Amino acid sequence: MIPVVEQLAKGHESDALWWALAIGADLGGNATIIGASANVILAGMAEREGHPITFGQFLRYGLPVTLGTMLIATAYIWIRYLV
C-alpha cells in the first residue's frame, strides 16, 4: 500500500492518508472472527474451554464495536489533519 498512498499523497496532506491506512488496517480486523489472527486464536481457546463462539455471535458484537471505533478514528483524523 505504500506506493498507493505515496501516489495519492502528492500535493495533498499525506499524514492523514498514512493514519487512515494504519487505523483501518488495525481496527478493521475486529469486525469478524476471521478478520485478525488474534480473533481466530481466541475462538479456538474459547471452544477448547467449552464456550464455542460462532461467526454470527462474534459479528453481533464485533461489527458495532468496529463501526464505533472507526467512526471515532475517522473523526479524529478529520479534526486533526483536515480541518
HTML snippet that shows the backbone in 3Dmol.js (N, CA, C, O; Angstrom):
<script src="https://3Dmol.org/build/3Dmol-min.js"></script>
<div id="view" style="width:600px;height:400px;position:relative"></div>
<script>
const pdb = `
ATOM      1  N   MET A   1       0.805  -1.197   0.000  1.00  0.00           N
ATOM      2  CA  MET A   1       0.000   0.000   0.000  1.00  0.00           C
ATOM      3  C   MET A   1       0.855   1.271   0.000  1.00  0.00           C
ATOM      4  O   MET A   1       0.353   2.351  -0.314  1.00  0.00           O
ATOM      5  N   ILE A   2       2.125   1.153   0.345  1.00  0.00           N
ATOM      6  CA  ILE A   2       2.971   2.342   0.415  1.00  0.00           C
ATOM      7  C   ILE A   2       3.005   3.095  -0.915  1.00  0.00           C
ATOM      8  O   ILE A   2       2.825   4.313  -0.908  1.00  0.00           O
ATOM      9  N   PRO A   3       3.225   2.439  -2.049  1.00  0.00           N
ATOM     10  CA  PRO A   3       3.223   3.183  -3.311  1.00  0.00           C
ATOM     11  C   PRO A   3       1.875   3.860  -3.598  1.00  0.00           C
ATOM     12  O   PRO A   3       1.836   4.963  -4.145  1.00  0.00           O
ATOM     13  N   VAL A   4       0.798   3.211  -3.237  1.00  0.00           N
ATOM     14  CA  VAL A   4      -0.529   3.786  -3.473  1.00  0.00           C
ATOM     15  C   VAL A   4      -0.699   5.063  -2.664  1.00  0.00           C
ATOM     16  O   VAL A   4      -1.123   6.087  -3.200  1.00  0.00           O
ATOM     17  N   VAL A   5      -0.369   5.009  -1.374  1.00  0.00           N
ATOM     18  CA  VAL A   5      -0.509   6.185  -0.517  1.00  0.00           C
ATOM     19  C   VAL A   5       0.431   7.288  -0.974  1.00  0.00           C
ATOM     20  O   VAL A   5       0.048   8.458  -0.975  1.00  0.00           O
ATOM     21  N   GLU A   6       1.651   6.941  -1.364  1.00  0.00           N
ATOM     22  CA  GLU A   6       2.583   7.959  -1.847  1.00  0.00           C
ATOM     23  C   GLU A   6       2.049   8.636  -3.098  1.00  0.00           C
ATOM     24  O   GLU A   6       2.170   9.852  -3.243  1.00  0.00           O
ATOM     25  N   GLN A   7       1.461   7.865  -4.000  1.00  0.00           N
ATOM     26  CA  GLN A   7       0.903   8.440  -5.224  1.00  0.00           C
ATOM     27  C   GLN A   7      -0.292   9.331  -4.898  1.00  0.00           C
ATOM     28  O   GLN A   7      -0.421  10.421  -5.456  1.00  0.00           O
ATOM     29  N   LEU A   8      -1.163   8.881  -4.003  1.00  0.00           N
ATOM     30  CA  LEU A   8      -2.331   9.680  -3.624  1.00  0.00           C
ATOM     31  C   LEU A   8      -1.933  10.950  -2.877  1.00  0.00           C
ATOM     32  O   LEU A   8      -2.610  11.973  -2.978  1.00  0.00           O
ATOM     33  N   ALA A   9      -0.839  10.881  -2.133  1.00  0.00           N
ATOM     34  CA  ALA A   9      -0.453  11.986  -1.265  1.00  0.00           C
ATOM     35  C   ALA A   9       0.254  13.124  -1.998  1.00  0.00           C
ATOM     36  O   ALA A   9       0.468  14.183  -1.410  1.00  0.00           O
ATOM     37  N   LYS A  10       0.612  12.940  -3.233  1.00  0.00           N
ATOM     38  CA  LYS A  10       1.313  14.000  -3.949  1.00  0.00           C
ATOM     39  C   LYS A  10       0.434  15.237  -4.012  1.00  0.00           C
ATOM     40  O   LYS A  10      -0.630  15.228  -4.631  1.00  0.00           O
ATOM     41  N   GLY A  11       0.889  16.295  -3.366  1.00  0.00           N
ATOM     42  CA  GLY A  11       0.155  17.548  -3.374  1.00  0.00           C
ATOM     43  C   GLY A  11      -0.960  17.614  -2.347  1.00  0.00           C
ATOM     44  O   GLY A  11      -1.711  18.589  -2.321  1.00  0.00           O
ATOM     45  N   HIS A  12      -1.087  16.607  -1.506  1.00  0.00           N
ATOM     46  CA  HIS A  12      -2.141  16.575  -0.503  1.00  0.00           C
ATOM     47  C   HIS A  12      -1.531  16.326   0.873  1.00  0.00           C
ATOM     48  O   HIS A  12      -0.319  16.162   1.011  1.00  0.00           O
ATOM     49  N   GLU A  13      -2.362  16.304   1.849  1.00  0.00           N
ATOM     50  CA  GLU A  13      -1.931  16.042   3.223  1.00  0.00           C
ATOM     51  C   GLU A  13      -1.677  14.548   3.392  1.00  0.00           C
ATOM     52  O   GLU A  13      -2.621  13.772   3.540  1.00  0.00           O
ATOM     53  N   SER A  14      -0.416  14.141   3.371  1.00  0.00           N
ATOM     54  CA  SER A  14      -0.097  12.718   3.414  1.00  0.00           C
ATOM     55  C   SER A  14      -0.248  12.117   4.800  1.00  0.00           C
ATOM     56  O   SER A  14      -0.518  10.921   4.910  1.00  0.00           O
ATOM     57  N   ASP A  15      -0.084  12.899   5.867  1.00  0.00           N
ATOM     58  CA  ASP A  15      -0.227  12.350   7.219  1.00  0.00           C
ATOM     59  C   ASP A  15      -1.605  11.750   7.429  1.00  0.00           C
ATOM     60  O   ASP A  15      -1.728  10.689   8.041  1.00  0.00           O
ATOM     61  N   ALA A  16      -2.631  12.402   6.940  1.00  0.00           N
ATOM     62  CA  ALA A  16      -3.999  11.889   7.098  1.00  0.00           C
ATOM     63  C   ALA A  16      -4.157  10.553   6.384  1.00  0.00           C
ATOM     64  O   ALA A  16      -4.816   9.652   6.905  1.00  0.00           O
ATOM     65  N   LEU A  17      -3.572  10.408   5.211  1.00  0.00           N
ATOM     66  CA  LEU A  17      -3.678   9.148   4.475  1.00  0.00           C
ATOM     67  C   LEU A  17      -2.942   8.022   5.185  1.00  0.00           C
ATOM     68  O   LEU A  17      -3.438   6.899   5.264  1.00  0.00           O
ATOM     69  N   TRP A  18      -1.756   8.329   5.702  1.00  0.00           N
ATOM     70  CA  TRP A  18      -0.993   7.302   6.429  1.00  0.00           C
ATOM     71  C   TRP A  18      -1.746   6.842   7.667  1.00  0.00           C
ATOM     72  O   TRP A  18      -1.830   5.644   7.935  1.00  0.00           O
ATOM     73  N   TRP A  19      -2.292   7.787   8.422  1.00  0.00           N
ATOM     74  CA  TRP A  19      -3.046   7.422   9.624  1.00  0.00           C
ATOM     75  C   TRP A  19      -4.306   6.642   9.263  1.00  0.00           C
ATOM     76  O   TRP A  19      -4.649   5.679   9.949  1.00  0.00           O
ATOM     77  N   ALA A  20      -4.991   7.036   8.213  1.00  0.00           N
ATOM     78  CA  ALA A  20      -6.195   6.318   7.793  1.00  0.00           C
ATOM     79  C   ALA A  20      -5.865   4.877   7.421  1.00  0.00           C
ATOM     80  O   ALA A  20      -6.609   3.960   7.768  1.00  0.00           O
ATOM     81  N   LEU A  21      -4.763   4.674   6.721  1.00  0.00           N
ATOM     82  CA  LEU A  21      -4.338   3.329   6.350  1.00  0.00           C
ATOM     83  C   LEU A  21      -4.006   2.501   7.590  1.00  0.00           C
ATOM     84  O   LEU A  21      -4.440   1.355   7.709  1.00  0.00           O
ATOM     85  N   ALA A  22      -3.248   3.073   8.501  1.00  0.00           N
ATOM     86  CA  ALA A  22      -2.850   2.346   9.713  1.00  0.00           C
ATOM     87  C   ALA A  22      -4.056   2.005  10.589  1.00  0.00           C
ATOM     88  O   ALA A  22      -4.178   0.878  11.069  1.00  0.00           O
ATOM     89  N   ILE A  23      -4.929   2.962  10.792  1.00  0.00           N
ATOM     90  CA  ILE A  23      -6.089   2.734  11.650  1.00  0.00           C
ATOM     91  C   ILE A  23      -7.055   1.753  10.997  1.00  0.00           C
ATOM     92  O   ILE A  23      -7.595   0.875  11.669  1.00  0.00           O
ATOM     93  N   GLY A  24      -7.275   1.893   9.704  1.00  0.00           N
ATOM     94  CA  GLY A  24      -8.167   0.976   9.002  1.00  0.00           C
ATOM     95  C   GLY A  24      -7.664  -0.458   9.043  1.00  0.00           C
ATOM     96  O   GLY A  24      -8.445  -1.385   9.254  1.00  0.00           O
ATOM     97  N   ALA A  25      -6.378  -0.643   8.844  1.00  0.00           N
ATOM     98  CA  ALA A  25      -5.799  -1.983   8.884  1.00  0.00           C
ATOM     99  C   ALA A  25      -5.859  -2.573  10.284  1.00  0.00           C
ATOM    100  O   ALA A  25      -6.079  -3.772  10.451  1.00  0.00           O
ATOM    101  N   ASP A  26      -5.666  -1.736  11.279  1.00  0.00           N
ATOM    102  CA  ASP A  26      -5.666  -2.213  12.659  1.00  0.00           C
ATOM    103  C   ASP A  26      -7.075  -2.489  13.168  1.00  0.00           C
ATOM    104  O   ASP A  26      -7.342  -3.578  13.678  1.00  0.00           O
ATOM    105  N   LEU A  27      -7.960  -1.544  13.042  1.00  0.00           N
ATOM    106  CA  LEU A  27      -9.302  -1.682  13.621  1.00  0.00           C
ATOM    107  C   LEU A  27     -10.251  -2.485  12.748  1.00  0.00           C
ATOM    108  O   LEU A  27     -11.203  -3.080  13.255  1.00  0.00           O
ATOM    109  N   GLY A  28     -10.010  -2.511  11.461  1.00  0.00           N
ATOM    110  CA  GLY A  28     -10.906  -3.222  10.558  1.00  0.00           C
ATOM    111  C   GLY A  28     -10.985  -4.715  10.812  1.00  0.00           C
ATOM    112  O   GLY A  28     -12.005  -5.339  10.519  1.00  0.00           O
ATOM    113  N   GLY A  29      -9.931  -5.293  11.347  1.00  0.00           N
ATOM    114  CA  GLY A  29      -9.918  -6.727  11.623  1.00  0.00           C
ATOM    115  C   GLY A  29     -10.744  -7.136  12.819  1.00  0.00           C
ATOM    116  O   GLY A  29     -10.902  -8.329  13.074  1.00  0.00           O
ATOM    117  N   ASN A  30     -11.269  -6.190  13.554  1.00  0.00           N
ATOM    118  CA  ASN A  30     -12.050  -6.515  14.745  1.00  0.00           C
ATOM    119  C   ASN A  30     -13.500  -6.879  14.434  1.00  0.00           C
ATOM    120  O   ASN A  30     -14.207  -7.344  15.328  1.00  0.00           O
ATOM    121  N   ALA A  31     -13.957  -6.689  13.229  1.00  0.00           N
ATOM    122  CA  ALA A  31     -15.365  -6.895  12.897  1.00  0.00           C
ATOM    123  C   ALA A  31     -15.759  -8.371  12.860  1.00  0.00           C
ATOM    124  O   ALA A  31     -16.834  -8.735  13.339  1.00  0.00           O
ATOM    125  N   THR A  32     -14.904  -9.220  12.301  1.00  0.00           N
ATOM    126  CA  THR A  32     -15.263 -10.632  12.149  1.00  0.00           C
ATOM    127  C   THR A  32     -14.247 -11.526  12.835  1.00  0.00           C
ATOM    128  O   THR A  32     -13.139 -11.107  13.168  1.00  0.00           O
ATOM    129  N   ILE A  33     -14.653 -12.757  13.034  1.00  0.00           N
ATOM    130  CA  ILE A  33     -13.791 -13.704  13.732  1.00  0.00           C
ATOM    131  C   ILE A  33     -12.567 -14.070  12.890  1.00  0.00           C
ATOM    132  O   ILE A  33     -11.542 -14.476  13.437  1.00  0.00           O
ATOM    133  N   ILE A  34     -12.665 -13.930  11.572  1.00  0.00           N
ATOM    134  CA  ILE A  34     -11.519 -14.243  10.708  1.00  0.00           C
ATOM    135  C   ILE A  34     -10.777 -12.985  10.269  1.00  0.00           C
ATOM    136  O   ILE A  34      -9.885 -13.056   9.424  1.00  0.00           O
ATOM    137  N   GLY A  35     -11.139 -11.837  10.835  1.00  0.00           N
ATOM    138  CA  GLY A  35     -10.528 -10.572  10.452  1.00  0.00           C
ATOM    139  C   GLY A  35      -9.124 -10.374  10.983  1.00  0.00           C
ATOM    140  O   GLY A  35      -8.350  -9.600  10.420  1.00  0.00           O
ATOM    141  N   ALA A  36      -8.788 -11.061  12.052  1.00  0.00           N
ATOM    142  CA  ALA A  36      -7.454 -10.933  12.640  1.00  0.00           C
ATOM    143  C   ALA A  36      -7.053 -12.271  13.253  1.00  0.00           C
ATOM    144  O   ALA A  36      -7.903 -13.023  13.730  1.00  0.00           O
ATOM    145  N   SER A  37      -5.775 -12.558  13.237  1.00  0.00           N
ATOM    146  CA  SER A  37      -5.313 -13.837  13.772  1.00  0.00           C
ATOM    147  C   SER A  37      -5.626 -13.977  15.260  1.00  0.00           C
ATOM    148  O   SER A  37      -5.890 -15.084  15.730  1.00  0.00           O
ATOM    149  N   ALA A  38      -5.602 -12.891  15.993  1.00  0.00           N
ATOM    150  CA  ALA A  38      -5.925 -12.953  17.420  1.00  0.00           C
ATOM    151  C   ALA A  38      -7.368 -13.402  17.643  1.00  0.00           C
ATOM    152  O   ALA A  38      -7.654 -14.104  18.612  1.00  0.00           O
ATOM    153  N   ASN A  39      -8.269 -13.005  16.762  1.00  0.00           N
ATOM    154  CA  ASN A  39      -9.661 -13.424  16.879  1.00  0.00           C
ATOM    155  C   ASN A  39      -9.806 -14.932  16.670  1.00  0.00           C
ATOM    156  O   ASN A  39     -10.564 -15.588  17.384  1.00  0.00           O
ATOM    157  N   VAL A  40      -9.089 -15.474  15.704  1.00  0.00           N
ATOM    158  CA  VAL A  40      -9.132 -16.904  15.430  1.00  0.00           C
ATOM    159  C   VAL A  40      -8.572 -17.682  16.619  1.00  0.00           C
ATOM    160  O   VAL A  40      -9.118 -18.715  17.004  1.00  0.00           O
ATOM    161  N   ILE A  41      -7.483 -17.182  17.196  1.00  0.00           N
ATOM    162  CA  ILE A  41      -6.888 -17.835  18.367  1.00  0.00           C
ATOM    163  C   ILE A  41      -7.858 -17.797  19.540  1.00  0.00           C
ATOM    164  O   ILE A  41      -8.022 -18.795  20.242  1.00  0.00           O
ATOM    165  N   LEU A  42      -8.495 -16.661  19.756  1.00  0.00           N
ATOM    166  CA  LEU A  42      -9.477 -16.529  20.820  1.00  0.00           C
ATOM    167  C   LEU A  42     -10.615 -17.521  20.647  1.00  0.00           C
ATOM    168  O   LEU A  42     -11.029 -18.161  21.613  1.00  0.00           O
ATOM    169  N   ALA A  43     -11.124 -17.658  19.432  1.00  0.00           N
ATOM    170  CA  ALA A  43     -12.222 -18.586  19.170  1.00  0.00           C
ATOM    171  C   ALA A  43     -11.797 -20.025  19.456  1.00  0.00           C
ATOM    172  O   ALA A  43     -12.568 -20.805  20.015  1.00  0.00           O
ATOM    173  N   GLY A  44     -10.588 -20.368  19.077  1.00  0.00           N
ATOM    174  CA  GLY A  44     -10.070 -21.706  19.355  1.00  0.00           C
ATOM    175  C   GLY A  44      -9.920 -21.965  20.842  1.00  0.00           C
ATOM    176  O   GLY A  44     -10.269 -23.044  21.321  1.00  0.00           O
ATOM    177  N   MET A  45      -9.408 -20.996  21.572  1.00  0.00           N
ATOM    178  CA  MET A  45      -9.254 -21.141  23.022  1.00  0.00           C
ATOM    179  C   MET A  45     -10.614 -21.254  23.713  1.00  0.00           C
ATOM    180  O   MET A  45     -10.795 -22.064  24.622  1.00  0.00           O
ATOM    181  N   ALA A  46     -11.567 -20.431  23.269  1.00  0.00           N
ATOM    182  CA  ALA A  46     -12.901 -20.474  23.865  1.00  0.00           C
ATOM    183  C   ALA A  46     -13.571 -21.820  23.603  1.00  0.00           C
ATOM    184  O   ALA A  46     -14.228 -22.371  24.486  1.00  0.00           O
ATOM    185  N   GLU A  47     -13.406 -22.346  22.400  1.00  0.00           N
ATOM    186  CA  GLU A  47     -14.001 -23.642  22.079  1.00  0.00           C
ATOM    187  C   GLU A  47     -13.357 -24.757  22.897  1.00  0.00           C
ATOM    188  O   GLU A  47     -14.045 -25.665  23.362  1.00  0.00           O
ATOM    189  N   ARG A  48     -12.060 -24.691  23.068  1.00  0.00           N
ATOM    190  CA  ARG A  48     -11.347 -25.689  23.863  1.00  0.00           C
ATOM    191  C   ARG A  48     -11.832 -25.701  25.309  1.00  0.00           C
ATOM    192  O   ARG A  48     -11.842 -26.750  25.953  1.00  0.00           O
ATOM    193  N   GLU A  49     -12.233 -24.539  25.819  1.00  0.00           N
ATOM    194  CA  GLU A  49     -12.726 -24.423  27.192  1.00  0.00           C
ATOM    195  C   GLU A  49     -14.226 -24.689  27.301  1.00  0.00           C
ATOM    196  O   GLU A  49     -14.810 -24.544  28.375  1.00  0.00           O
ATOM    197  N   GLY A  50     -14.845 -25.076  26.192  1.00  0.00           N
ATOM    198  CA  GLY A  50     -16.260 -25.426  26.225  1.00  0.00           C
ATOM    199  C   GLY A  50     -17.221 -24.277  25.973  1.00  0.00           C
ATOM    200  O   GLY A  50     -18.410 -24.386  26.272  1.00  0.00           O
ATOM    201  N   HIS A  51     -16.716 -23.169  25.422  1.00  0.00           N
ATOM    202  CA  HIS A  51     -17.537 -21.996  25.118  1.00  0.00           C
ATOM    203  C   HIS A  51     -17.336 -21.598  23.655  1.00  0.00           C
ATOM    204  O   HIS A  51     -16.688 -20.592  23.368  1.00  0.00           O
ATOM    205  N   PRO A  52     -17.891 -22.386  22.734  1.00  0.00           N
ATOM    206  CA  PRO A  52     -17.683 -22.061  21.314  1.00  0.00           C
ATOM    207  C   PRO A  52     -18.318 -20.721  20.940  1.00  0.00           C
ATOM    208  O   PRO A  52     -19.384 -20.357  21.436  1.00  0.00           O
ATOM    209  N   ILE A  53     -17.640 -20.007  20.062  1.00  0.00           N
ATOM    210  CA  ILE A  53     -18.119 -18.720  19.560  1.00  0.00           C
ATOM    211  C   ILE A  53     -18.346 -18.882  18.065  1.00  0.00           C
ATOM    212  O   ILE A  53     -17.416 -19.195  17.321  1.00  0.00           O
ATOM    213  N   THR A  54     -19.568 -18.671  17.632  1.00  0.00           N
ATOM    214  CA  THR A  54     -19.863 -18.785  16.199  1.00  0.00           C
ATOM    215  C   THR A  54     -19.519 -17.481  15.489  1.00  0.00           C
ATOM    216  O   THR A  54     -19.299 -16.445  16.116  1.00  0.00           O
ATOM    217  N   PHE A  55     -19.478 -17.565  14.163  1.00  0.00           N
ATOM    218  CA  PHE A  55     -19.196 -16.378  13.360  1.00  0.00           C
ATOM    219  C   PHE A  55     -20.247 -15.303  13.620  1.00  0.00           C
ATOM    220  O   PHE A  55     -19.920 -14.126  13.771  1.00  0.00           O
ATOM    221  N   GLY A  56     -21.497 -15.713  13.669  1.00  0.00           N
ATOM    222  CA  GLY A  56     -22.592 -14.766  13.899  1.00  0.00           C
ATOM    223  C   GLY A  56     -22.532 -14.107  15.268  1.00  0.00           C
ATOM    224  O   GLY A  56     -22.777 -12.908  15.400  1.00  0.00           O
ATOM    225  N   GLN A  57     -22.203 -14.897  16.290  1.00  0.00           N
ATOM    226  CA  GLN A  57     -22.077 -14.327  17.636  1.00  0.00           C
ATOM    227  C   GLN A  57     -20.970 -13.283  17.681  1.00  0.00           C
ATOM    228  O   GLN A  57     -21.150 -12.203  18.244  1.00  0.00           O
ATOM    229  N   PHE A  58     -19.848 -13.602  17.098  1.00  0.00           N
ATOM    230  CA  PHE A  58     -18.736 -12.659  17.085  1.00  0.00           C
ATOM    231  C   PHE A  58     -19.103 -11.406  16.307  1.00  0.00           C
ATOM    232  O   PHE A  58     -18.806 -10.290  16.735  1.00  0.00           O
ATOM    233  N   LEU A  59     -19.749 -11.594  15.165  1.00  0.00           N
ATOM    234  CA  LEU A  59     -20.148 -10.472  14.324  1.00  0.00           C
ATOM    235  C   LEU A  59     -21.139  -9.559  15.044  1.00  0.00           C
ATOM    236  O   LEU A  59     -21.083  -8.338  14.892  1.00  0.00           O
ATOM    237  N   ARG A  60     -22.038 -10.142  15.820  1.00  0.00           N
ATOM    238  CA  ARG A  60     -23.037  -9.366  16.550  1.00  0.00           C
ATOM    239  C   ARG A  60     -22.386  -8.349  17.484  1.00  0.00           C
ATOM    240  O   ARG A  60     -22.913  -7.251  17.665  1.00  0.00           O
ATOM    241  N   TYR A  61     -21.262  -8.696  18.068  1.00  0.00           N
ATOM    242  CA  TYR A  61     -20.560  -7.776  18.959  1.00  0.00           C
ATOM    243  C   TYR A  61     -19.434  -7.026  18.250  1.00  0.00           C
ATOM    244  O   TYR A  61     -19.212  -5.840  18.496  1.00  0.00           O
ATOM    245  N   GLY A  62     -18.733  -7.726  17.376  1.00  0.00           N
ATOM    246  CA  GLY A  62     -17.572  -7.136  16.723  1.00  0.00           C
ATOM    247  C   GLY A  62     -17.892  -6.023  15.746  1.00  0.00           C
ATOM    248  O   GLY A  62     -17.169  -5.029  15.674  1.00  0.00           O
ATOM    249  N   LEU A  63     -18.973  -6.182  14.991  1.00  0.00           N
ATOM    250  CA  LEU A  63     -19.316  -5.175  13.986  1.00  0.00           C
ATOM    251  C   LEU A  63     -19.675  -3.827  14.610  1.00  0.00           C
ATOM    252  O   LEU A  63     -19.143  -2.809  14.169  1.00  0.00           O
ATOM    253  N   PRO A  64     -20.554  -3.771  15.616  1.00  0.00           N
ATOM    254  CA  PRO A  64     -20.850  -2.462  16.218  1.00  0.00           C
ATOM    255  C   PRO A  64     -19.631  -1.809  16.878  1.00  0.00           C
ATOM    256  O   PRO A  64     -19.443  -0.596  16.788  1.00  0.00           O
ATOM    257  N   VAL A  65     -18.817  -2.614  17.532  1.00  0.00           N
ATOM    258  CA  VAL A  65     -17.613  -2.063  18.161  1.00  0.00           C
ATOM    259  C   VAL A  65     -16.665  -1.517  17.099  1.00  0.00           C
ATOM    260  O   VAL A  65     -16.099  -0.437  17.267  1.00  0.00           O
ATOM    261  N   THR A  66     -16.490  -2.258  16.007  1.00  0.00           N
ATOM    262  CA  THR A  66     -15.626  -1.810  14.921  1.00  0.00           C
ATOM    263  C   THR A  66     -16.154  -0.528  14.291  1.00  0.00           C
ATOM    264  O   THR A  66     -15.393   0.409  14.050  1.00  0.00           O
ATOM    265  N   LEU A  67     -17.446  -0.489  14.026  1.00  0.00           N
ATOM    266  CA  LEU A  67     -18.023   0.725  13.439  1.00  0.00           C
ATOM    267  C   LEU A  67     -17.850   1.924  14.373  1.00  0.00           C
ATOM    268  O   LEU A  67     -17.543   3.025  13.913  1.00  0.00           O
ATOM    269  N   GLY A  68     -18.041   1.723  15.663  1.00  0.00           N
ATOM    270  CA  GLY A  68     -17.865   2.812  16.627  1.00  0.00           C
ATOM    271  C   GLY A  68     -16.429   3.314  16.691  1.00  0.00           C
ATOM    272  O   GLY A  68     -16.185   4.520  16.671  1.00  0.00           O
ATOM    273  N   THR A  69     -15.491   2.396  16.765  1.00  0.00           N
ATOM    274  CA  THR A  69     -14.090   2.811  16.848  1.00  0.00           C
ATOM    275  C   THR A  69     -13.622   3.454  15.541  1.00  0.00           C
ATOM    276  O   THR A  69     -12.831   4.396  15.558  1.00  0.00           O
ATOM    277  N   MET A  70     -14.115   2.940  14.409  1.00  0.00           N
ATOM    278  CA  MET A  70     -13.752   3.548  13.130  1.00  0.00           C
ATOM    279  C   MET A  70     -14.352   4.947  12.998  1.00  0.00           C
ATOM    280  O   MET A  70     -13.716   5.841  12.439  1.00  0.00           O
ATOM    281  N   LEU A  71     -15.549   5.140  13.499  1.00  0.00           N
ATOM    282  CA  LEU A  71     -16.176   6.462  13.476  1.00  0.00           C
ATOM    283  C   LEU A  71     -15.369   7.450  14.315  1.00  0.00           C
ATOM    284  O   LEU A  71     -15.120   8.575  13.884  1.00  0.00           O
ATOM    285  N   ILE A  72     -14.963   7.032  15.504  1.00  0.00           N
ATOM    286  CA  ILE A  72     -14.150   7.889  16.366  1.00  0.00           C
ATOM    287  C   ILE A  72     -12.803   8.191  15.703  1.00  0.00           C
ATOM    288  O   ILE A  72     -12.346   9.334  15.710  1.00  0.00           O
ATOM    289  N   ALA A  73     -12.173   7.165  15.132  1.00  0.00           N
ATOM    290  CA  ALA A  73     -10.878   7.360  14.472  1.00  0.00           C
ATOM    291  C   ALA A  73     -11.001   8.280  13.260  1.00  0.00           C
ATOM    292  O   ALA A  73     -10.130   9.116  13.020  1.00  0.00           O
ATOM    293  N   THR A  74     -12.078   8.125  12.500  1.00  0.00           N
ATOM    294  CA  THR A  74     -12.295   8.989  11.346  1.00  0.00           C
ATOM    295  C   THR A  74     -12.486  10.437  11.774  1.00  0.00           C
ATOM    296  O   THR A  74     -11.929  11.351  11.166  1.00  0.00           O
ATOM    297  N   ALA A  75     -13.274  10.639  12.822  1.00  0.00           N
ATOM    298  CA  ALA A  75     -13.480  11.999  13.336  1.00  0.00           C
ATOM    299  C   ALA A  75     -12.156  12.595  13.809  1.00  0.00           C
ATOM    300  O   ALA A  75     -11.877  13.767  13.554  1.00  0.00           O
ATOM    301  N   TYR A  76     -11.348  11.800  14.490  1.00  0.00           N
ATOM    302  CA  TYR A  76     -10.052  12.283  14.962  1.00  0.00           C
ATOM    303  C   TYR A  76      -9.161  12.708  13.794  1.00  0.00           C
ATOM    304  O   TYR A  76      -8.577  13.791  13.809  1.00  0.00           O
ATOM    305  N   ILE A  77      -9.064  11.842  12.785  1.00  0.00           N
ATOM    306  CA  ILE A  77      -8.227  12.177  11.625  1.00  0.00           C
ATOM    307  C   ILE A  77      -8.750  13.431  10.938  1.00  0.00           C
ATOM    308  O   ILE A  77      -7.973  14.304  10.552  1.00  0.00           O
ATOM    309  N   TRP A  78     -10.056  13.515  10.789  1.00  0.00           N
ATOM    310  CA  TRP A  78     -10.663  14.675  10.137  1.00  0.00           C
ATOM    311  C   TRP A  78     -10.329  15.962  10.889  1.00  0.00           C
ATOM    312  O   TRP A  78      -9.902  16.947  10.287  1.00  0.00           O
ATOM    313  N   ILE A  79     -10.525  15.948  12.202  1.00  0.00           N
ATOM    314  CA  ILE A  79     -10.271  17.147  13.011  1.00  0.00           C
ATOM    315  C   ILE A  79      -8.770  17.463  13.071  1.00  0.00           C
ATOM    316  O   ILE A  79      -8.371  18.618  12.926  1.00  0.00           O
ATOM    317  N   ARG A  80      -7.961  16.455  13.279  1.00  0.00           N
ATOM    318  CA  ARG A  80      -6.517  16.654  13.483  1.00  0.00           C
ATOM    319  C   ARG A  80      -5.791  17.104  12.217  1.00  0.00           C
ATOM    320  O   ARG A  80      -4.924  17.977  12.270  1.00  0.00           O
ATOM    321  N   TYR A  81      -6.146  16.507  11.079  1.00  0.00           N
ATOM    322  CA  TYR A  81      -5.360  16.754   9.877  1.00  0.00           C
ATOM    323  C   TYR A  81      -6.080  17.506   8.771  1.00  0.00           C
ATOM    324  O   TYR A  81      -5.418  18.098   7.919  1.00  0.00           O
ATOM    325  N   LEU A  82      -7.397  17.509   8.748  1.00  0.00           N
ATOM    326  CA  LEU A  82      -8.091  18.058   7.592  1.00  0.00           C
ATOM    327  C   LEU A  82      -8.875  19.336   7.857  1.00  0.00           C
ATOM    328  O   LEU A  82      -9.331  19.979   6.911  1.00  0.00           O
ATOM    329  N   VAL A  83      -9.042  19.715   9.103  1.00  0.00           N
ATOM    330  CA  VAL A  83      -9.788  20.935   9.397  1.00  0.00           C
ATOM    331  C   VAL A  83      -8.823  22.088   9.597  1.00  0.00           C
ATOM    332  O   VAL A  83      -9.251  23.213   9.856  1.00  0.00           O
TER     333      VAL A  83
END
`;
const viewer = $3Dmol.createViewer("view");
viewer.addModel(pdb, "pdb");
viewer.setStyle({}, {cartoon: {color: "spectrum"}});
viewer.zoomTo();
viewer.render();
</script>
